[in-house]
Every structure is written in C-alpha cells, then in structure tokens.
Amino acid sequence: MPYTIRVVPSGHRFEATADESLLAAAQRHGLILPYGCRNGACGSCKGRVVSGRIAYPGEAPDGIGPAESEEGYALFCQARARGDLTLEVSEIHAAGELPAQRLAVRVQALERLAHDVMRLALELPRDQRLQFLAGQYIEIITREGHRRAFSLANAPHDDGALDLHVRYVAGGDFTEHVFAGMRVGEVLQIDGPHGTFTLREASPRPVVLVAGGTGFAPIKGLLEHAFHLGIERPLHLYWGVRARRDLYLADLPAAWAERYAHFRYTPVLSEPLPEDAWRGRTGMVHDAVAADYPDASGLDLYAAGPPVMVRAVHDAASARGLPEAQFYSDPFEWGAPKDAPGS
C-alpha cells in the first residue's frame, strides 16, 4: 500500500511505495526536488523528515553524517518511506533555480539517425547526475574553449545518460568531428543545464508543438516528460522537414499516437522527393498549423528549430489570436562559432 508524503512549505502531496526512493516517487508525480549524484554521495538531495519514519536500503549513505541524521535530515535519493511522511525541502519551480554544472562526460554511443543527424549519448560520471528540466540544453566546451550548444533530447526521469541530436553542419568544427573523428570513450567537458524552453505543466490549455529539423530533440524531451507525468491535455506535434529521409525518428511519434489517445502527430514535408511517394501534408509547417488552428487564442504553442521557422510560426499564430505569453520557443541559431542547440 502506498504511503502519503506531504512536502512543506509547498503543501504538495504525493504517494510513495516502500521500495522506491522518495526522490523517484516525487519525480513520478511531477515534483522536482534537488538532487545531484542519485547514489547518496553528494548530499544535494538532503532534506528534513518532519514526521514519520524512513529507512535506507543498506547502511546510511556517505552524503549524510550521524549528527544530521539525528536532527532528522535524510538523503531523499536513497530514503524509503516506512509510513506516511512530512518532508521539509525546497522544491524547484523554474529553470533558473537549477545551478549550472561543469562536468566531464564520456561518449557512450554514436548512432547515425539520418544522413545528416547523429545521436550522441553522453555518459555522466558514476557519482554525479545533471539535474535538468525537459527542453533545456547543455553546452559542450571544446579543447579550444569554444562552446557548442545542444538541446537535450531525453526527459529528466531518464537521466542515466544525456542524449543529443547533432545535425551535420559543413564547416562546423565540432559537428565535423562528431561525424568524422569522434569515438566511443572520448571525454568531453559540458556545462549546463541552460534555457527556459520548458513545459508549463500547470496550464490547462491544449498544447501544439512545432519542430523544424532537429528541433525535434527538445520537443521529444517535452513530450516524453508530459507522457511520464500523465498529462492528458491534447498534445499535437507538427514536424516540418524537407523530405521523408529527414524524419529521422518517425516511428517514435507514430508509436506515441497509437499509445496515447490525446496525442496527434502531423509530419509536413516542404520538398518531398519522387521516391518518397508522400501522401501526407506538404508545404511549410507554419501554414499547416495555421490551417488547422484558425483560432490560436486558447493554445500553448511551443516551437523549436531554425529561427526563420520559429518566427513564421510565431507570426502566423499571433495573427490568429495567440497571446504572446502562450508562445515558447527555442530558435536554433546556425553558423559559426556556435552550432545550434540540438543541431
């Protein structure tokens, strides 16, 4: 039987089973508590147990001392509930509350997703995690000290590694290396998380998400986060690319559409090839959104991709009544010296 966990000072409540950590249970219910390593070593997830009883799977973790335990403090990444609890901890409510970290990561995998898109999976140190919100980005710091920004394609509940979708940019020093010289095991320096392109979870409005090219990366993170939280508002993804081969993970949103009744997927090709035999939507993606939503006043609209596409989506939706406060964007700025987030 799950236990009821109350958080002060926020007053939020969530349920936790006896075999899951309090941190994992809170995340499962959409609450964001501070954490660092997830293994009890760093102490970042420390909070006070105001009432109730907790236990650890083994001995007390290294990140907390006997005196702190006697005062009622616990490490929520390891602590398990042994009854109803009241916890005192400061929740994270906005992207700006997450401190940026500089970490050394190792290339865990390189996977060619399309002719010009590489999935780059980065393994974090064993005793550290990067806490981030869905839709944020990290910066990779090259040996020359240059910074290259890439959106995170995975959601916070799936933070064992960091997933990036790197688009090949001719002449881009980092992307040239990713496609031609990078090897599994290579060590990179990263800094993050950054950005405010995050899901407004409390909004009651239907959500339209527009991705251009590898703008799908942060949109993927937002959607997987929404599915994980059990958000049931209507979610409609538009993905605009040139040709069919550019829909590099098309089976994934198609599978979401089959699994979740409140999710719709509309791919749009601007320059379909004869061999595509395309029977779906064609033209510019912002035109498709405008045609489907002639009244945008009641939407939350998220757009990620090339700046020209983001501006076109914004202008078309604004002309159809979308309030400025309900538009959220992540424009990928192309060109030297900064590769695009998620590019």
C-alpha positions in Angstrom: 0.0 0.0 0.0 1.5 3.4 -0.9 2.2 6.0 1.7 1.2 9.6 1.6 4.1 12.1 1.5 3.5 15.8 2.4 6.0 18.4 1.4 6.4 21.7 3.4 6.4 24.6 2.8 4.7 24.0 -0.6 1.9 21.7 0.8 2.3 19.4 -2.2 1.4 15.7 -1.6 2.5 12.6 -3.5 2.4 8.8 -2.9 5.4 6.6 -2.5 5.8 2.8 -2.2 8.1 1.2 0.3 10.5 0.0 -2.4 11.1 3.3 -4.2 13.2 6.3 -3.2 11.4 9.4 -2.1 13.1 11.3 -4.9 11.9 8.8 -7.6 8.4 8.9 -6.2 8.3 12.7 -6.2 9.6 12.8 -9.8 6.9 10.2 -10.8 4.3 12.7 -9.6 5.9 15.7 -11.3 7.5 17.3 -8.3 11.1 18.5 -8.8 13.3 18.1 -5.7 17.0 18.9 -5.7 19.5 16.1 -6.4 23.0 15.5 -7.7 24.5 12.1 -7.9 21.4 9.9 -7.1 23.6 7.5 -5.2 23.8 9.2 -1.8 27.3 10.5 -2.1 26.9 14.2 -2.7 24.2 15.3 -0.3 22.4 17.6 -2.8 19.1 15.9 -2.2 19.2 16.4 1.6 16.0 17.5 3.4 14.4 17.1 6.8 11.9 14.4 7.8 9.5 16.5 10.0 7.3 13.5 10.9 7.3 9.8 10.0 9.9 7.2 9.6 12.3 6.4 6.7 14.9 3.7 6.0 17.8 3.2 3.6 18.3 0.1 1.5 21.6 -0.6 3.3 23.8 1.4 5.6 23.4 5.2 5.8 24.8 6.9 2.6 28.1 8.7 2.7 26.5 12.0 2.0 25.0 12.4 5.4 26.6 12.2 8.9 25.2 10.7 12.1 24.6 14.2 13.7 22.5 15.2 10.7 20.5 12.0 10.8 19.8 12.6 14.5 18.5 16.0 13.6 16.0 14.4 11.2 17.8 15.0 7.9 17.8 12.4 5.2 19.0 11.9 1.6 15.9 11.5 -0.5 17.6 9.8 -3.4 18.1 6.8 -1.1 15.5 7.1 1.7 12.4 4.9 1.5 9.2 5.6 3.3 8.1 3.4 6.2 4.8 5.1 6.7 3.2 8.5 5.9 5.7 11.3 6.0 6.1 15.1 6.2 9.2 16.3 4.5 10.8 19.8 4.6 12.6 20.6 1.3 12.7 23.4 -1.2 11.2 22.4 -4.5 12.5 23.6 -7.8 9.8 25.5 -9.7 11.7 27.2 -12.6 14.7 26.6 -14.9 16.6 29.4 -13.2 16.6 27.6 -9.9 18.8 24.8 -11.3 22.5 25.6 -10.9 24.7 25.1 -14.0 27.4 22.5 -13.5 30.6 21.8 -15.4 31.2 18.1 -15.8 33.5 15.7 -17.6 31.4 13.2 -19.6 32.3 10.2 -21.8 30.9 9.4 -25.2 28.7 6.4 -24.6 27.3 5.9 -28.1 27.2 7.3 -31.6 24.2 6.4 -33.7 23.5 7.6 -37.2 19.8 8.5 -37.2 19.8 10.0 -40.7 22.2 11.0 -43.4 22.9 14.2 -41.5 21.8 13.5 -38.0 23.9 11.7 -35.3 22.6 10.7 -31.9 25.3 11.5 -29.4 24.9 9.8 -26.0 27.0 11.1 -23.1 27.7 9.1 -20.0 27.9 11.0 -16.8 30.4 10.3 -14.0 29.3 7.4 -11.8 28.9 9.6 -8.8 27.2 12.6 -10.5 24.0 13.4 -12.3 23.0 16.5 -14.2 19.6 17.8 -13.0 17.7 19.4 -15.8 14.2 20.2 -17.0 12.8 18.8 -20.2 13.6 21.1 -23.1 16.8 22.6 -21.7 20.2 22.5 -23.4 23.8 22.0 -22.5 27.0 23.5 -23.9 29.9 21.3 -25.0 33.2 23.1 -24.3 35.8 22.2 -26.9 39.5 21.9 -26.3 39.9 25.4 -27.8 37.4 26.8 -25.3 34.6 27.2 -27.8 31.1 26.5 -26.6 28.6 24.5 -28.7 25.0 24.4 -27.5 22.8 21.3 -28.0 19.3 20.6 -26.7 18.7 17.5 -24.5 16.5 15.0 -26.3 15.7 12.9 -23.2 13.4 13.7 -20.3 14.6 14.2 -16.7 13.2 10.9 -15.4 15.6 9.2 -17.9 18.8 10.9 -16.9 21.3 7.9 -16.9 22.9 9.5 -20.0 22.4 12.7 -22.0 21.0 12.3 -25.5 21.8 14.9 -28.2 20.7 15.0 -31.8 23.6 16.5 -33.7 23.0 17.7 -37.2 25.9 17.9 -39.6 26.9 21.5 -40.4 29.5 21.8 -43.2 32.5 23.7 -41.8 31.3 23.4 -38.2 34.4 22.3 -36.3 32.6 20.3 -33.7 30.0 18.7 -35.9 32.7 17.8 -38.4 34.5 16.0 -35.5 31.3 14.2 -34.4 30.7 12.8 -37.9 34.3 12.1 -38.9 36.6 11.6 -35.9 34.7 11.1 -32.6 35.0 7.7 -31.0 33.1 6.0 -28.1 35.0 6.6 -24.9 36.1 10.1 -25.8 35.9 12.6 -22.8 34.1 15.9 -23.3 33.5 18.9 -21.0 29.9 20.1 -20.7 28.3 23.0 -18.9 24.6 23.1 -18.1 21.7 23.0 -17.9 20.6 26.2 -19.6 17.5 27.6 -21.2 13.8 28.3 -20.3 12.2 26.2 -23.1 10.3 24.1 -20.6 6.9 22.6 -20.2 4.3 24.8 -18.4 2.8 21.8 -16.5 0.1 23.7 -14.7 -1.5 25.2 -17.7 -4.9 23.8 -18.6 -4.7 24.7 -22.3 -4.2 22.3 -25.3 -0.6 22.2 -26.5 0.7 22.5 -30.0 4.4 21.7 -30.6 6.2 22.6 -33.8 9.6 21.1 -34.6 11.8 22.1 -37.5 14.5 19.5 -38.4 16.4 18.6 -35.2 14.2 21.0 -33.3 12.6 17.6 -32.7 15.2 17.0 -29.9 13.9 19.3 -27.2 10.3 18.7 -28.3 10.9 14.9 -27.8 12.1 15.7 -24.3 9.0 17.8 -23.6 6.6 15.1 -24.8 8.3 12.3 -23.0 8.1 14.3 -19.8 4.4 15.0 -20.4 3.7 11.4 -21.0 5.6 10.4 -17.9 3.6 12.8 -15.8 0.4 11.6 -17.1 -0.6 14.9 -18.6 -3.9 14.4 -20.5 -4.3 17.7 -22.2 -4.4 17.5 -26.0 -0.9 17.4 -27.5 -0.4 17.9 -31.2 3.1 17.6 -32.7 3.9 19.1 -36.1 7.3 18.2 -37.6 8.5 20.1 -40.6 11.4 18.8 -42.7 12.3 18.8 -46.4 12.0 15.2 -47.4 11.0 11.9 -45.9 14.5 10.9 -45.0 14.8 13.9 -42.7 12.1 12.4 -40.4 14.9 10.6 -38.6 12.8 9.0 -35.8 9.4 9.0 -37.4 8.4 5.6 -35.9 8.6 7.2 -32.4 5.9 9.8 -32.7 3.8 7.4 -34.7 4.0 4.9 -31.8 3.1 7.7 -29.4 0.0 8.4 -31.5 -1.1 4.8 -31.2 -0.5 4.6 -27.5 -1.9 8.0 -26.3 -5.4 9.0 -27.4 -4.7 12.6 -26.6 -1.6 12.9 -28.8 -1.7 13.7 -32.6 1.3 13.7 -35.0 1.4 15.6 -38.3 4.6 15.4 -40.3 4.9 18.1 -43.0 7.4 17.9 -46.0 8.3 21.1 -47.8 10.2 19.4 -50.7 9.2 15.7 -50.9 11.2 13.6 -53.3 9.6 11.5 -56.0 10.8 8.3 -54.3 9.1 9.5 -51.1 5.7 8.6 -52.5 4.4 11.0 -49.9 0.7 11.3 -49.3 0.8 13.4 -46.1 0.9 17.1 -45.6 3.2 19.3 -47.8 4.3 22.9 -47.8 5.6 25.0 -44.9 4.9 23.7 -41.4 3.6 27.1 -40.1 1.0 27.1 -42.8 -0.2 23.6 -41.7 -0.5 24.8 -38.1 -2.4 27.9 -39.2 -4.8 25.9 -41.4 -5.6 23.5 -38.5 -5.9 26.2 -35.8 -7.5 29.3 -37.3 -8.2 30.5 -33.7 -5.0 30.0 -31.6 -6.1 32.1 -28.6 -6.7 29.1 -26.4 -3.4 27.2 -27.1 0.0 26.9 -25.6 2.4 26.8 -28.6 6.0 25.5 -28.4 8.3 25.9 -31.4 11.9 24.7 -31.8 14.1 24.8 -34.9 15.6 27.3 -37.4 14.9 30.9 -36.4 13.1 31.6 -39.7 10.7 28.8 -39.0 10.2 29.8 -35.3 9.4 33.4 -36.5 7.0 32.2 -39.1 5.1 30.0 -36.6 5.0 32.9 -34.1 3.7 35.4 -36.6 1.1 33.1 -38.1 -0.2 32.1 -34.6 -0.1 35.7 -33.3 -2.2 36.8 -36.3 -4.7 34.1 -35.2 -5.0 35.4 -31.7 -2.3 33.6 -29.8 -1.2 35.7 -26.8 2.5 36.4 -26.5 2.6 34.8 -23.1 1.4 31.5 -24.5 4.3 31.2 -27.1 7.5 29.4 -26.1 10.4 29.0 -28.4 13.9 27.6 -28.8 15.3 29.1 -32.1 18.5 27.3 -33.2 21.0 29.9 -34.3 23.1 28.4 -37.1 26.6 29.3 -38.1 30.0 29.9 -36.5 31.1 30.0 -33.9 28.1 28.4 -32.3 26.4 25.3 -33.5 22.6 25.2 -33.0 21.1 23.8 -29.8 20.0 20.3 -30.9 21.6 20.8 -34.3 
